Amino acid sequence: MAVAIGLSDTIMVANVGEAAVSGISIVDSINVLLIQIFTALATGGAVVAAQYIGSGNRKAACGAAKQLLYVITFLASAIMAVCLIFHTSVIRLIYGDLDPEVMRNAEAYFRFTAMSYPFLAVYNAGAALFRAMGNSKISMLVSLIDNIVHIGTDAVLIYGCGWGAAGAGIATLFARALAAVAMFLLICRPVNQIFIDHPFRFTFQPGMVRRILNIGVPNGLENGMFQIGRLIVQRVVTSFGTSAIAANAVAGSISNISNIPGNAVGLALITVVGQCIGAGDYKQSSYYTKKLMRTAYLLMGTLNLLLFAVAGPVVSIYNLDQSAASSAVQILWVFALCNATIWIPSFALPNALRAAGDVKFTMLTSTLSMWVFRIGFCFILTGPFHLGVLGVWYAMYIDWTVRAIVFILRYRSGKWKLKKVI
């Protein structure tokens, strides 16, 4: 459901033209960087809450939830203010001089999506807390309603009003605000195992905030550095022209779908391993980690085999020119093969380490691999080897391989069992 929001924006605005698709793609790359920062805080709160649930301390888990809500809302509001004031400067700083039409669409989309950051932060915090309780149905249902509202509003504003990228941004803002209100009301209900009591009666618990930040900050730095690296790579893509930007954007949107099972397993690992660690049961944490990883391989293999088979027809939905469409299909074919094999230990397995509190190791590994291998080989493969936009994706697979090897070795060493969170 979360992936469908960005996907629907890209599909619906495709009829407006490649400049609109490119503008949304550029802003989405920036949005992901900023969103990942406070999403990491939600993960930090979920790890702390899950471990308290595992230890049987409901009061402390509820205290962690309340502090998480304060911290994440404040940070998201600050990020929103900066982006609203400097949105044009941010785009030019990262991408340089763009085609005027692409820039116009990017600015319009950025303004409205930036306003949605606090709402998205509240939603993410609530969803993470429900997952920490072992209840992911709530976030699924809220996301379903969010998507229905978003797609309907997209259709009215893009097709009916003719507002293009701006209409897509307004639809995103409205849908996220609705989802945030629903999630806030649900997480404040005392019937929940974890709930936020009197959210408008401010209380500050520095010790609890420190525990959340001890997980959230390294995770946020990891995600932030990773996304900065992606923006650098995106700037390389923009140098290849509007057709390459559109092909990369479409391939990126479609590829997100095939990551869904792996991302779901990654979220499950935080809840399951976190509760096992909180209860002091390391044998169970190892058992469930291996079981969930096997499940991820089965699901990811099936979905990526399907993606490989239907890549051509799916890309044709976006109405790209022949060159862009051909590039997008080639990207997706190779992506499907690599995603089914090396993505899982590279991105799902580290969540088991994070749930145990081994966040500094995952941060250092991910950051170094991103900057040394992905960015380094990006310039090599697109420069001397002249592979164009395909070289950008091949460099990403090299990064995945390195990360997968290191995380497998770390897990097998058992050093993650020595970390303490609560």
SELOTOR-378673 format. One record per residue (C-alpha): residue number from 1; residue in three letters; z, x, y. Coordinates in nm, 3 decimals. Layout:
BEGIN
{NUM; ALA; {Z; X; Y}},
...
END
This chain:
BEGIN
{1; MET; {0.000; 0.000; 0.000}},
{2; ALA; {0.081; 0.282; 0.242}},
{3; VAL; {-0.251; 0.455; 0.172}},
{4; ALA; {-0.439; 0.130; 0.221}},
{5; ILE; {-0.342; 0.115; 0.589}},
{6; GLY; {-0.527; 0.433; 0.684}},
{7; LEU; {-0.805; 0.351; 0.441}},
{8; SER; {-0.869; 0.008; 0.592}},
{9; ASP; {-0.882; 0.154; 0.944}},
{10; THR; {-1.148; 0.403; 0.837}},
{11; ILE; {-1.355; 0.150; 0.638}},
{12; MET; {-1.348; -0.123; 0.902}},
{13; VAL; {-1.430; 0.104; 1.193}},
{14; ALA; {-1.718; 0.265; 0.996}},
{15; ASN; {-1.954; -0.005; 1.119}},
{16; VAL; {-1.880; 0.102; 1.478}},
{17; GLY; {-2.029; 0.447; 1.409}},
{18; GLU; {-1.952; 0.801; 1.298}},
{19; ALA; {-1.790; 0.884; 1.633}},
{20; ALA; {-1.523; 0.619; 1.571}},
{21; VAL; {-1.465; 0.739; 1.213}},
{22; SER; {-1.439; 1.098; 1.334}},
{23; GLY; {-1.202; 1.005; 1.618}},
{24; ILE; {-0.965; 0.822; 1.384}},
{25; SER; {-0.985; 1.106; 1.132}},
{26; ILE; {-0.889; 1.364; 1.394}},
{27; VAL; {-0.589; 1.163; 1.513}},
{28; ASP; {-0.479; 1.083; 1.159}},
{29; SER; {-0.450; 1.455; 1.091}},
{30; ILE; {-0.218; 1.489; 1.391}},
{31; ASN; {-0.030; 1.173; 1.296}},
{32; VAL; {0.034; 1.302; 0.947}},
{33; LEU; {0.186; 1.621; 1.091}},
{34; LEU; {0.424; 1.428; 1.316}},
{35; ILE; {0.503; 1.156; 1.064}},
{36; GLN; {0.587; 1.414; 0.794}},
{37; ILE; {0.863; 1.556; 1.012}},
{38; PHE; {1.074; 1.242; 1.017}},
{39; THR; {0.961; 1.140; 0.669}},
{40; ALA; {1.129; 1.461; 0.557}},
{41; LEU; {1.452; 1.342; 0.718}},
{42; ALA; {1.424; 1.018; 0.520}},
{43; THR; {1.392; 1.228; 0.206}},
{44; GLY; {1.702; 1.425; 0.308}},
{45; GLY; {1.897; 1.103; 0.350}},
{46; ALA; {1.769; 0.972; 0.016}},
{47; VAL; {1.876; 1.288; -0.170}},
{48; VAL; {2.226; 1.275; -0.019}},
{49; ALA; {2.260; 0.900; -0.084}},
{50; ALA; {2.129; 0.930; -0.441}},
{51; GLN; {2.377; 1.204; -0.523}},
{52; TYR; {2.665; 0.999; -0.379}},
{53; ILE; {2.551; 0.700; -0.587}},
{54; GLY; {2.545; 0.924; -0.896}},
{55; SER; {2.899; 1.041; -0.820}},
{56; GLY; {3.018; 0.680; -0.774}},
{57; ASN; {3.100; 0.713; -0.400}},
{58; ARG; {2.943; 0.401; -0.246}},
{59; LYS; {3.126; 0.435; 0.088}},
{60; ALA; {2.987; 0.784; 0.146}},
{61; ALA; {2.637; 0.668; 0.047}},
{62; CYS; {2.654; 0.389; 0.308}},
{63; GLY; {2.780; 0.639; 0.567}},
{64; ALA; {2.484; 0.864; 0.493}},
{65; ALA; {2.248; 0.567; 0.538}},
{66; LYS; {2.384; 0.486; 0.884}},
{67; GLN; {2.365; 0.845; 1.006}},
{68; LEU; {2.010; 0.872; 0.870}},
{69; LEU; {1.904; 0.567; 1.071}},
{70; TYR; {2.041; 0.715; 1.396}},
{71; VAL; {1.893; 1.062; 1.347}},
{72; ILE; {1.547; 0.951; 1.235}},
{73; THR; {1.509; 0.687; 1.509}},
{74; PHE; {1.608; 0.934; 1.781}},
{75; LEU; {1.367; 1.199; 1.657}},
{76; ALA; {1.076; 0.956; 1.616}},
{77; SER; {1.132; 0.816; 1.967}},
{78; ALA; {1.128; 1.166; 2.114}},
{79; ILE; {0.804; 1.250; 1.932}},
{80; MET; {0.651; 0.923; 2.054}},
{81; ALA; {0.736; 1.002; 2.417}},
{82; VAL; {0.582; 1.349; 2.399}},
{83; CYS; {0.263; 1.220; 2.235}},
{84; LEU; {0.218; 0.937; 2.487}},
{85; ILE; {0.249; 1.178; 2.779}},
{86; PHE; {0.043; 1.465; 2.637}},
{87; HIS; {-0.192; 1.295; 2.388}},
{88; THR; {-0.512; 1.429; 2.550}},
{89; SER; {-0.369; 1.780; 2.580}},
{90; VAL; {-0.258; 1.775; 2.215}},
{91; ILE; {-0.605; 1.681; 2.093}},
{92; ARG; {-0.775; 1.948; 2.309}},
{93; LEU; {-0.520; 2.213; 2.209}},
{94; ILE; {-0.588; 2.160; 1.839}},
{95; TYR; {-0.958; 2.077; 1.834}},
{96; GLY; {-1.096; 2.222; 2.157}},
{97; ASP; {-1.395; 2.052; 2.320}},
{98; LEU; {-1.512; 1.754; 2.117}},
{99; ASP; {-1.811; 1.527; 2.157}},
{100; PRO; {-1.720; 1.290; 2.447}},
{101; GLU; {-1.762; 0.979; 2.232}},
{102; VAL; {-1.543; 1.123; 1.954}},
{103; MET; {-1.282; 1.219; 2.215}},
{104; ARG; {-1.280; 0.871; 2.369}},
{105; ASN; {-1.215; 0.710; 2.030}},
{106; ALA; {-0.951; 0.968; 1.939}},
{107; GLU; {-0.755; 0.916; 2.263}},
{108; ALA; {-0.754; 0.537; 2.224}},
{109; TYR; {-0.637; 0.549; 1.864}},
{110; PHE; {-0.371; 0.815; 1.936}},
{111; ARG; {-0.205; 0.617; 2.216}},
{112; PHE; {-0.140; 0.308; 2.007}},
{113; THR; {-0.046; 0.482; 1.682}},
{114; ALA; {0.202; 0.703; 1.872}},
{115; MET; {0.385; 0.389; 1.983}},
{116; SER; {0.439; 0.302; 1.617}},
{117; TYR; {0.633; 0.619; 1.527}},
{118; PRO; {0.987; 0.474; 1.575}},
{119; PHE; {0.893; 0.166; 1.372}},
{120; LEU; {0.745; 0.378; 1.094}},
{121; ALA; {1.058; 0.597; 1.096}},
{122; VAL; {1.288; 0.296; 1.050}},
{123; TYR; {1.068; 0.165; 0.771}},
{124; ASN; {1.060; 0.503; 0.594}},
{125; ALA; {1.437; 0.541; 0.620}},
{126; GLY; {1.496; 0.197; 0.471}},
{127; ALA; {1.239; 0.249; 0.195}},
{128; ALA; {1.391; 0.587; 0.104}},
{129; LEU; {1.738; 0.434; 0.083}},
{130; PHE; {1.620; 0.150; -0.139}},
{131; ARG; {1.452; 0.404; -0.367}},
{132; ALA; {1.777; 0.603; -0.377}},
{133; MET; {1.936; 0.287; -0.520}},
{134; GLY; {1.659; 0.264; -0.777}},
{135; ASN; {1.494; -0.034; -0.605}},
{136; SER; {1.134; 0.036; -0.506}},
{137; LYS; {1.028; -0.330; -0.523}},
{138; ILE; {1.156; -0.394; -0.171}},
{139; SER; {0.934; -0.132; -0.007}},
{140; MET; {0.639; -0.249; -0.219}},
{141; LEU; {0.675; -0.608; -0.106}},
{142; VAL; {0.726; -0.515; 0.260}},
{143; SER; {0.419; -0.289; 0.239}},
{144; LEU; {0.218; -0.573; 0.087}},
{145; ILE; {0.302; -0.799; 0.382}},
{146; ASP; {0.236; -0.505; 0.618}},
{147; ASN; {-0.113; -0.459; 0.471}},
{148; ILE; {-0.205; -0.826; 0.487}},
{149; VAL; {-0.106; -0.837; 0.854}},
{150; HIS; {-0.275; -0.505; 0.927}},
{151; ILE; {-0.607; -0.588; 0.763}},
{152; GLY; {-0.616; -0.931; 0.925}},
{153; THR; {-0.539; -0.787; 1.269}},
{154; ASP; {-0.793; -0.508; 1.211}},
{155; ALA; {-1.064; -0.767; 1.139}},
{156; VAL; {-0.985; -0.967; 1.453}},
{157; LEU; {-0.960; -0.671; 1.691}},
{158; ILE; {-1.243; -0.454; 1.553}},
{159; TYR; {-1.500; -0.722; 1.461}},
{160; GLY; {-1.390; -1.017; 1.671}},
{161; CYS; {-1.289; -0.842; 1.994}},
{162; GLY; {-1.510; -0.535; 1.949}},
{163; TRP; {-1.229; -0.295; 2.039}},
{164; GLY; {-1.324; -0.029; 1.780}},
{165; ALA; {-1.078; 0.258; 1.737}},
{166; ALA; {-0.838; 0.106; 1.993}},
{167; GLY; {-0.831; -0.216; 1.791}},
{168; ALA; {-0.747; -0.020; 1.476}},
{169; GLY; {-0.461; 0.149; 1.661}},
{170; ILE; {-0.319; -0.179; 1.793}},
{171; ALA; {-0.337; -0.332; 1.444}},
{172; THR; {-0.145; -0.035; 1.302}},
{173; LEU; {0.121; -0.064; 1.574}},
{174; PHE; {0.172; -0.437; 1.519}},
{175; ALA; {0.189; -0.410; 1.139}},
{176; ARG; {0.435; -0.119; 1.146}},
{177; ALA; {0.661; -0.299; 1.393}},
{178; LEU; {0.673; -0.603; 1.165}},
{179; ALA; {0.747; -0.386; 0.860}},
{180; ALA; {1.026; -0.202; 1.044}},
{181; VAL; {1.200; -0.525; 1.147}},
{182; ALA; {1.181; -0.659; 0.791}},
{183; MET; {1.312; -0.336; 0.637}},
{184; PHE; {1.594; -0.309; 0.894}},
{185; LEU; {1.716; -0.661; 0.820}},
{186; LEU; {1.704; -0.598; 0.445}},
{187; ILE; {1.892; -0.264; 0.447}},
{188; CYS; {2.172; -0.418; 0.655}},
{189; ARG; {2.259; -0.673; 0.386}},
{190; PRO; {2.604; -0.601; 0.230}},
{191; VAL; {2.482; -0.715; -0.114}},
{192; ASN; {2.293; -0.386; -0.146}},
{193; GLN; {2.453; -0.092; -0.325}},
{194; ILE; {2.373; 0.104; -0.009}},
{195; PHE; {2.372; -0.086; 0.321}},
{196; ILE; {2.409; -0.012; 0.694}},
{197; ASP; {2.722; -0.176; 0.831}},
{198; HIS; {2.722; -0.276; 1.201}},
{199; PRO; {2.420; -0.059; 1.294}},
{200; PHE; {2.466; -0.120; 1.668}},
{201; ARG; {2.829; -0.004; 1.658}},
{202; PHE; {2.761; 0.367; 1.700}},
{203; THR; {2.962; 0.610; 1.488}},
{204; PHE; {2.891; 0.981; 1.451}},
{205; GLN; {2.978; 1.176; 1.135}},
{206; PRO; {2.878; 1.540; 1.196}},
{207; GLY; {2.953; 1.644; 0.838}},
{208; MET; {2.727; 1.376; 0.697}},
{209; VAL; {2.452; 1.454; 0.947}},
{210; ARG; {2.476; 1.819; 0.848}},
{211; ARG; {2.428; 1.733; 0.479}},
{212; ILE; {2.121; 1.525; 0.561}},
{213; LEU; {1.977; 1.795; 0.786}},
{214; ASN; {2.046; 2.064; 0.525}},
{215; ILE; {1.792; 1.883; 0.307}},
{216; GLY; {1.576; 1.725; 0.574}},
{217; VAL; {1.522; 2.024; 0.806}},
{218; PRO; {1.385; 2.268; 0.543}},
{219; ASN; {1.179; 1.982; 0.399}},
{220; GLY; {1.058; 1.895; 0.750}},
{221; LEU; {0.971; 2.255; 0.828}},
{222; GLU; {0.784; 2.277; 0.500}},
{223; ASN; {0.587; 1.960; 0.570}},
{224; GLY; {0.538; 2.053; 0.935}},
{225; MET; {0.403; 2.400; 0.861}},
{226; PHE; {0.187; 2.255; 0.587}},
{227; GLN; {0.037; 1.998; 0.823}},
{228; ILE; {-0.013; 2.257; 1.100}},
{229; GLY; {-0.211; 2.456; 0.848}},
{230; ARG; {-0.414; 2.147; 0.770}},
{231; LEU; {-0.487; 2.099; 1.140}},
{232; ILE; {-0.617; 2.455; 1.160}},
{233; VAL; {-0.838; 2.380; 0.863}},
{234; GLN; {-0.947; 2.055; 1.029}},
{235; ARG; {-1.051; 2.250; 1.335}},
{236; VAL; {-1.273; 2.462; 1.113}},
{237; VAL; {-1.431; 2.140; 0.985}},
{238; THR; {-1.499; 2.016; 1.340}},
{239; SER; {-1.704; 2.329; 1.404}},
{240; PHE; {-1.956; 2.205; 1.145}},
{241; GLY; {-2.047; 1.895; 1.351}},
{242; THR; {-1.994; 1.519; 1.346}},
{243; SER; {-2.161; 1.472; 1.005}},
{244; ALA; {-1.923; 1.720; 0.839}},
{245; ILE; {-1.622; 1.562; 1.013}},
{246; ALA; {-1.725; 1.218; 0.885}},
{247; ALA; {-1.785; 1.346; 0.528}},
{248; ASN; {-1.447; 1.521; 0.529}},
{249; ALA; {-1.275; 1.210; 0.669}},
{250; VAL; {-1.423; 0.976; 0.410}},
{251; ALA; {-1.350; 1.213; 0.121}},
{252; GLY; {-0.996; 1.256; 0.250}},
{253; SER; {-0.935; 0.881; 0.274}},
{254; ILE; {-1.071; 0.811; -0.075}},
{255; SER; {-0.893; 1.111; -0.231}},
{256; ASN; {-0.557; 0.976; -0.112}},
{257; ILE; {-0.594; 0.689; -0.359}},
{258; SER; {-0.609; 0.922; -0.660}},
{259; ASN; {-0.281; 1.086; -0.551}},
{260; ILE; {-0.088; 0.759; -0.570}},
{261; PRO; {0.052; 0.800; -0.925}},
{262; GLY; {0.163; 1.158; -0.853}},
{263; ASN; {0.328; 1.060; -0.525}},
{264; ALA; {0.504; 0.771; -0.699}},
{265; VAL; {0.639; 1.002; -0.968}},
{266; GLY; {0.749; 1.246; -0.696}},
{267; LEU; {0.952; 0.972; -0.528}},
{268; ALA; {1.098; 0.867; -0.863}},
{269; LEU; {1.205; 1.227; -0.930}},
{270; ILE; {1.412; 1.230; -0.609}},
{271; THR; {1.600; 0.917; -0.716}},
{272; VAL; {1.645; 0.996; -1.085}},
{273; VAL; {1.719; 1.367; -1.057}},
{274; GLY; {1.936; 1.309; -0.748}},
{275; GLN; {2.155; 1.059; -0.931}},
{276; CYS; {2.177; 1.282; -1.240}},
{277; ILE; {2.278; 1.582; -1.028}},
{278; GLY; {2.536; 1.370; -0.844}},
{279; ALA; {2.685; 1.276; -1.183}},
{280; GLY; {2.680; 1.643; -1.292}},
{281; ASP; {2.443; 1.569; -1.581}},
{282; TYR; {2.188; 1.851; -1.577}},
{283; LYS; {2.068; 1.779; -1.930}},
{284; GLN; {1.956; 1.431; -1.827}},
{285; SER; {1.792; 1.564; -1.509}},
{286; SER; {1.579; 1.804; -1.718}},
{287; TYR; {1.494; 1.533; -1.970}},
{288; TYR; {1.375; 1.286; -1.707}},
{289; THR; {1.185; 1.550; -1.511}},
{290; LYS; {0.976; 1.638; -1.818}},
{291; LYS; {0.928; 1.272; -1.907}},
{292; LEU; {0.812; 1.177; -1.558}},
{293; MET; {0.577; 1.476; -1.539}},
{294; ARG; {0.409; 1.367; -1.865}},
{295; THR; {0.372; 1.018; -1.720}},
{296; ALA; {0.215; 1.163; -1.405}},
{297; TYR; {-0.044; 1.357; -1.605}},
{298; LEU; {-0.142; 1.047; -1.801}},
{299; LEU; {-0.180; 0.829; -1.492}},
{300; MET; {-0.345; 1.093; -1.273}},
{301; GLY; {-0.590; 1.184; -1.548}},
{302; THR; {-0.698; 0.823; -1.591}},
{303; LEU; {-0.734; 0.748; -1.220}},
{304; ASN; {-0.921; 1.070; -1.137}},
{305; LEU; {-1.161; 1.017; -1.426}},
{306; LEU; {-1.240; 0.680; -1.268}},
{307; LEU; {-1.280; 0.843; -0.926}},
{308; PHE; {-1.529; 1.094; -1.069}},
{309; ALA; {-1.736; 0.808; -1.214}},
{310; VAL; {-1.746; 0.584; -0.904}},
{311; ALA; {-1.748; 0.844; -0.623}},
{312; GLY; {-2.108; 0.766; -0.525}},
{313; PRO; {-2.077; 0.386; -0.496}},
{314; VAL; {-1.744; 0.411; -0.314}},
{315; VAL; {-1.878; 0.657; -0.054}},
{316; SER; {-2.176; 0.427; 0.009}},
{317; ILE; {-1.935; 0.166; 0.151}},
{318; TYR; {-1.880; 0.387; 0.458}},
{319; ASN; {-2.243; 0.375; 0.578}},
{320; LEU; {-2.271; 0.753; 0.629}},
{321; ASP; {-2.602; 0.930; 0.675}},
{322; GLN; {-2.753; 1.091; 0.365}},
{323; SER; {-2.623; 1.442; 0.437}},
{324; ALA; {-2.264; 1.332; 0.501}},
{325; ALA; {-2.264; 1.098; 0.201}},
{326; SER; {-2.393; 1.371; -0.032}},
{327; SER; {-2.125; 1.615; 0.088}},
{328; ALA; {-1.850; 1.355; 0.044}},
{329; VAL; {-1.957; 1.282; -0.315}},
{330; GLN; {-1.965; 1.654; -0.405}},
{331; ILE; {-1.619; 1.699; -0.256}},
{332; LEU; {-1.478; 1.407; -0.456}},
{333; TRP; {-1.624; 1.524; -0.788}},
{334; VAL; {-1.452; 1.862; -0.771}},
{335; PHE; {-1.139; 1.706; -0.623}},
{336; ALA; {-1.102; 1.465; -0.916}},
{337; LEU; {-1.102; 1.750; -1.167}},
{338; CYS; {-0.850; 1.962; -0.977}},
{339; ASN; {-0.629; 1.669; -0.881}},
{340; ALA; {-0.584; 1.563; -1.243}},
{341; THR; {-0.471; 1.911; -1.350}},
{342; ILE; {-0.310; 2.133; -1.086}},
{343; TRP; {-0.189; 1.887; -0.819}},
{344; ILE; {0.102; 1.753; -1.026}},
{345; PRO; {0.305; 2.074; -1.071}},
{346; SER; {0.213; 2.173; -0.717}},
{347; PHE; {0.342; 1.858; -0.542}},
{348; ALA; {0.536; 1.633; -0.782}},
{349; LEU; {0.748; 1.894; -0.962}},
{350; PRO; {0.897; 2.038; -0.636}},
{351; ASN; {1.065; 1.702; -0.573}},
{352; ALA; {1.289; 1.763; -0.874}},
{353; LEU; {1.393; 2.091; -0.711}},
{354; ARG; {1.451; 1.919; -0.374}},
{355; ALA; {1.661; 1.647; -0.537}},
{356; ALA; {1.890; 1.921; -0.667}},
{357; GLY; {1.914; 2.079; -0.320}},
{358; ASP; {1.674; 2.369; -0.384}},
{359; VAL; {1.490; 2.300; -0.057}},
{360; LYS; {1.474; 2.648; 0.095}},
{361; PHE; {1.280; 2.786; -0.200}},
{362; THR; {1.028; 2.502; -0.193}},
{363; MET; {0.992; 2.546; 0.185}},
{364; LEU; {0.920; 2.919; 0.164}},
{365; THR; {0.683; 2.883; -0.131}},
{366; SER; {0.481; 2.599; 0.020}},
{367; THR; {0.460; 2.759; 0.365}},
{368; LEU; {0.356; 3.104; 0.243}},
{369; SER; {0.102; 2.964; -0.002}},
{370; MET; {-0.047; 2.741; 0.264}},
{371; TRP; {-0.089; 3.012; 0.524}},
{372; VAL; {-0.186; 3.299; 0.296}},
{373; PHE; {-0.410; 3.129; 0.042}},
{374; ARG; {-0.534; 2.801; 0.186}},
{375; ILE; {-0.598; 2.915; 0.541}},
{376; GLY; {-0.695; 3.268; 0.442}},
{377; PHE; {-0.952; 3.159; 0.185}},
{378; CYS; {-1.071; 2.881; 0.416}},
{379; PHE; {-1.199; 3.139; 0.663}},
{380; ILE; {-1.336; 3.358; 0.384}},
{381; LEU; {-1.524; 3.079; 0.202}},
{382; THR; {-1.660; 2.916; 0.519}},
{383; GLY; {-1.737; 3.250; 0.687}},
{384; PRO; {-1.886; 3.526; 0.471}},
{385; PHE; {-1.964; 3.288; 0.182}},
{386; HIS; {-2.110; 3.011; 0.406}},
{387; LEU; {-1.983; 2.724; 0.188}},
{388; GLY; {-1.927; 2.492; 0.485}},
{389; VAL; {-1.698; 2.194; 0.439}},
{390; LEU; {-1.693; 2.249; 0.060}},
{391; GLY; {-1.531; 2.590; 0.118}},
{392; VAL; {-1.242; 2.419; 0.299}},
{393; TRP; {-1.166; 2.213; -0.011}},
{394; TYR; {-1.207; 2.507; -0.251}},
{395; ALA; {-0.949; 2.701; -0.050}},
{396; MET; {-0.711; 2.407; -0.093}},
{397; TYR; {-0.746; 2.426; -0.473}},
{398; ILE; {-0.657; 2.796; -0.467}},
{399; ASP; {-0.341; 2.707; -0.272}},
{400; TRP; {-0.253; 2.437; -0.527}},
{401; THR; {-0.289; 2.682; -0.815}},
{402; VAL; {-0.055; 2.937; -0.661}},
{403; ARG; {0.206; 2.672; -0.577}},
{404; ALA; {0.188; 2.523; -0.927}},
{405; ILE; {0.250; 2.859; -1.094}},
{406; VAL; {0.547; 2.945; -0.871}},
{407; PHE; {0.715; 2.603; -0.901}},
{408; ILE; {0.678; 2.597; -1.281}},
{409; LEU; {0.841; 2.941; -1.303}},
{410; ARG; {1.122; 2.832; -1.069}},
{411; TYR; {1.194; 2.519; -1.268}},
{412; ARG; {1.199; 2.707; -1.598}},
{413; SER; {1.436; 2.970; -1.454}},
{414; GLY; {1.707; 2.702; -1.403}},
{415; LYS; {1.817; 2.848; -1.068}},
{416; TRP; {1.785; 2.505; -0.905}},
{417; LYS; {2.089; 2.395; -1.106}},
{418; LEU; {2.310; 2.628; -0.901}},
{419; LYS; {2.255; 2.440; -0.571}},
{420; LYS; {2.515; 2.205; -0.416}},
{421; VAL; {2.456; 1.917; -0.171}},
{422; ILE; {2.773; 1.702; -0.185}},
END
